[in-house]
Amino acid sequence: MHEYAVTESMLEIIQAEAVKAGASHVGEVTVVLGELSSFVDESIEFYFSELSRGTIAEGARLVFQKVEARADCSQCGESFRPRQIFYSCPRCGSPAVELIEGQEMYIDSIDVETGAGAGDGIGAGTGTGAGGDSS
Ligand SMILES: [Zn+2]
């Protein structure tokens, strides 16, 4: 359920970036998601399609880039891939382990379409009406 809030702020970022880029449409958004983050990609996708309706990001495709978790033990130096948030070192059993990656969740890139060159020529010369010469 907390995906709602995170998707909402994600959408804000996407919209801001799209406006900054002068985009007419958002194509693809790459989201980096650690395997131990508490976010579920399907939920984010669901809320995104709901929240983006009527915005510039409507119809954008979310691409999730999964990141494997990695932790280092500060006791024996073992580097391993933890399977859950709470864990201890599989080699020495020490709880003094530090999660290096696997809990991240951020937007990596946003592909926008600016619609420039799409052929609807803005600025095609509509001749300004000749001013009445009345003197
Ligand atoms: Zn250890």
Residues whose N, C-alpha, C, O or C-beta is under 5 A from the ligand:
A	BS01	ZN	C73 Q75 C76 G77 E78 C89 R91 C92 G93 S94
